[in-house]
């Protein structure tokens, strides 16, 4: 038994290369593009979250500096004014904590809503790409079975 090479080998090689090219163009490239966009979006959201945390920390430092100023002022007051000064310091601290908590909660809610939006967009894109890929594969299979 001899194995010979004839023109069908070259046709099969050409078919294989065409299939590799089509798969690369219609499957690999869109999936890679989707991953790249998703990674960029996740990075942007992480950057936003980091910026929000920095702003929170700056506000906390400002409030802590205000609190220190109030404490220094309290040291100068007489014993009779001490209770009034302590009530003022507590009010400032409570307001600072409430504002910081509100800001943190708003930031977290914003990140969650943006994450949900991005997830729904990505799921739609994945669905669209999978349908397109399935359609392409089915049409190629039907064309190849007809040929």
C-alpha positions as CSV (number, residue, x, y, z in Angstrom):
1,X,0.0,0.0,0.0
2,X,1.4,3.3,-1.0
3,X,0.4,6.7,0.2
4,X,0.4,9.3,-2.5
5,X,0.0,13.0,-2.4
6,X,-2.3,14.5,-4.9
7,X,-4.2,17.7,-5.4
8,X,-6.8,16.9,-2.7
9,X,-4.2,17.5,0.0
10,X,-3.7,21.0,-1.2
11,X,-7.4,21.6,-1.4
12,X,-7.7,20.4,2.2
13,X,-4.9,22.6,3.3
14,X,-6.6,25.6,1.6
15,X,-9.9,24.7,3.3
16,X,-8.2,24.4,6.7
17,X,-6.5,27.8,6.2
18,X,-9.8,29.5,5.2
19,X,-11.6,28.0,8.2
20,X,-8.8,29.2,10.5
21,X,-9.0,32.7,9.0
22,X,-12.8,32.8,9.3
23,X,-12.8,31.5,12.9
24,X,-10.1,34.1,13.8
25,X,-12.1,36.9,12.2
26,X,-15.6,36.0,13.4
27,X,-15.0,34.3,16.7
28,X,-11.7,35.1,18.2
29,X,-11.5,38.8,17.3
30,X,-15.0,39.7,18.6
31,X,-14.5,37.7,21.8
32,X,-11.1,39.4,22.3
33,X,-12.7,42.8,21.6
34,X,-15.4,42.1,24.2
35,X,-12.8,41.0,26.8
36,X,-10.8,44.1,26.1
37,X,-13.8,46.4,26.5
38,X,-14.8,44.6,29.6
39,X,-11.4,44.9,31.1
40,X,-11.3,48.6,30.3
41,X,-14.7,49.1,31.9
42,X,-13.7,47.2,35.0
43,X,-10.5,49.3,35.2
44,X,-12.4,52.5,34.8
45,X,-14.9,51.4,37.6
46,X,-12.0,50.5,39.8
47,X,-10.3,53.8,39.2
48,X,-13.6,55.6,40.0
49,X,-13.9,53.6,43.2
50,X,-10.3,54.4,44.2
51,X,-11.0,58.1,43.5
52,X,-14.1,58.0,45.6
53,X,-12.1,56.4,48.5
54,X,-9.5,59.1,48.2
55,X,-12.1,61.8,48.4
56,X,-13.6,60.1,51.4
57,X,-10.2,60.0,53.1
58,X,-9.6,63.7,52.3
59,X,-12.9,64.6,53.8
60,X,-12.2,62.5,56.9
61,X,-8.9,64.3,57.3
62,X,-10.6,67.7,57.0
63,X,-13.1,66.6,59.6
64,X,-10.4,65.3,61.9
65,X,-8.5,68.6,61.5
66,X,-11.7,70.4,62.4
67,X,-12.2,68.2,65.4
68,X,-8.6,68.9,66.6
69,X,-9.2,72.7,66.2
70,X,-12.3,72.3,68.4
71,X,-10.4,70.3,71.0
72,X,-7.7,73.0,71.1
73,X,-10.4,75.7,71.6
74,X,-11.9,73.6,74.4
75,X,-8.6,73.6,76.3
76,X,-8.7,77.4,76.4
77,X,-12.2,77.7,77.7
78,X,-13.0,77.9,81.4
79,X,-14.6,75.0,83.3
80,X,-18.1,76.5,82.9
81,X,-17.8,76.5,79.1
82,X,-16.4,72.9,78.9
83,X,-19.8,71.2,78.6
84,X,-20.9,73.5,75.8
85,X,-17.7,72.9,73.9
86,X,-18.0,69.1,74.3
87,X,-21.5,69.2,72.8
88,X,-20.2,71.2,69.9
89,X,-17.4,68.8,69.2
90,X,-19.8,65.9,69.4
91,X,-22.2,67.6,66.9
92,X,-19.3,68.2,64.5
93,X,-18.1,64.6,64.8
94,X,-21.6,63.2,64.3
95,X,-22.1,65.4,61.2
96,X,-18.8,64.4,59.8
97,X,-19.5,60.7,60.4
98,X,-23.0,61.0,58.9
99,X,-21.7,62.8,55.8
100,X,-18.8,60.3,55.4
101,X,-21.2,57.4,55.7
102,X,-23.6,59.0,53.2
103,X,-20.8,59.6,50.8
104,X,-19.5,56.1,51.1
105,X,-23.0,54.6,50.7
106,X,-23.6,56.8,47.6
107,X,-20.3,55.7,46.2
108,X,-21.0,52.1,46.8
109,X,-24.5,52.4,45.3
110,X,-23.1,54.2,42.3
111,X,-20.5,51.4,41.8
112,X,-23.1,48.7,42.2
113,X,-25.5,50.3,39.7
114,X,-22.7,50.9,37.2
115,X,-21.5,47.3,37.7
116,X,-25.0,46.0,37.1
117,X,-25.4,48.2,33.9
118,X,-22.0,46.9,32.6
119,X,-22.9,43.3,33.4
120,X,-26.2,43.6,31.5
121,X,-24.5,45.2,28.6
122,X,-21.8,42.5,28.5
123,X,-24.5,39.8,28.8
124,X,-26.3,41.2,25.8
125,X,-23.1,41.4,23.9
126,X,-22.2,37.8,24.8
127,X,-25.7,36.7,23.7
128,X,-25.5,38.6,20.4
129,X,-22.0,37.2,19.7
130,X,-23.0,33.7,20.6
131,X,-26.0,33.9,18.3
132,X,-23.9,35.3,15.5
133,X,-21.3,32.6,16.0
134,X,-23.9,29.9,16.1
135,X,-25.5,31.3,12.9
136,X,-22.1,31.5,11.2
137,X,-21.2,28.0,12.2
138,X,-24.5,26.5,11.1
139,X,-24.4,28.3,7.8
140,X,-20.8,27.1,7.2
141,X,-21.7,23.6,8.2
142,X,-24.7,23.6,5.8
143,X,-22.6,25.0,3.0
144,X,-19.9,22.5,3.6
145,X,-22.3,19.6,3.7
146,X,-24.0,20.8,0.5
147,X,-20.6,21.1,-1.2
